[in-house]
Amino acid sequence: MFSDKITLEFENPATLAVMPARVELYHEKSAKPIHLVVIRDVNDVQGLREGNKLDLDVSGLPRGTYYLHVWRPDQSKEVVGKLKFILE
């Protein structure tokens, strides 16, 4: 069953110091992110759903393979998590 969103749930959103710096969504054939979410901006401006959930709208994306990158909370260029998923 297809959903029009991806939901990321963070374990400890109480402090931005331990939250990821950003989340990026890439199509398998692109080097530029389709979605870029800066967690600090989301937390400061609109908040996270239920305090710890971030929804990414994927309803307008074409079917294919995508990668979600989660970046460290500091200014390093280290990805701490990668998730591959396929929209069919």
N, C-alpha and C positions, 0 to 999 in steps of 0.2 A: 504494500500500500504506500502511496506517495504522499509525502507531507510537503507543505509549502514553506516550512521553516526548519532550521536546525537550532536546537537549544543546547547551549553550553551551560553547565551548572558548576559553579565554583564552590570549593569546600569552605574557604574562610574569607568571605568578602568584607569582614569587619575592618581590615586595614589595607589600604592600597599598596603598602610596602610588600605584601606577599601575593598580590594579584598579578596576573600577567600584564606586561606593558601594552601589548596589542594582540589582536587576532587578525589574521589575513586569510582570505579565501582565494585560491588560484584554480583556474582551469588547467588541465594537464598540458595544454599546448600554449600556455602563456607564461611569461616571466613577470607580468604585472598583476597585482592582486585585483580581483573583481570587487571584493569587499575588503575594507580596511576599517577596523574598529579600534580606537584608542580607548582602553578601559578607563583611564582616569577621566576622560571627557564624558563617557557614558555615566560613570558613577557621579560625577559632579553635576551634570546637566539633567538627565532624565532618570537616572537610577536604573538599577537592574530589576527585572521582574522578580517579585517575591524576595527581593534583596540579594539574590545570588544567581539569577538566571539571565543569560543573554540570548536573545533570539536573533537569528540571521535569516532574512527573507530570501528564499531560493526559488520562489514561484516563477520568476521571469527568466530563469537560467535555462539554456538549452540542455537537453540530455547529454550526458557524458561523464567523464571522470574528473573529480575535483580533489584538491588537497587543502586542508585547513592547517595553518601553522599558528602555534601559540608561542609568543616570545617572552623571554625572561623579564621580570619586573625591573631590573636595573637597565642601564644603557648599553649593555653588551649586545652583540649581534648573534646571540645564541638562541636557537629555537629549542624549547623544552618539550614540545609535543607536536606530532604530525599525525593527521588523520586522513586517510584516503576514503572517499566514498563515491558511489556511482549513482547518478540520477538516471532512472530508466523511464 
